[in-house]
């Protein structure tokens, strides 16, 4: 579920939710993003810390609840309809 734009998820994060938001946005594990950030922290300490602080100030804050509920149900219904249409087309042939 790719949602446009970058954001942070403080509800799901350890510090400011930057890694959790990036992981959610790009459909990666938040732990994978944190691992990459920790590696960059070891190699480029000042730049990594500055980038994280800047990201926590600049990125829009979103809540996990924004991604659940009715929107997900409508996506599931849409996918189910597509599969049903595909099944009907396959059965015709």
QUIBELJO-V293188 format. One record per helix or strand. SS is the DSSP state (H for helix, E for strand). FROM is the first residue (numbers start at 1). LEN is the number of residues. Records with the same first field share a line. If there is no record, write none. Layout:
SS: FROM-LEN + FROM-LEN
//
This chain:
E: 7-2 + 60-2
H: 18-8 + 30-14 + 45-14 + 64-4 + 70-23
//
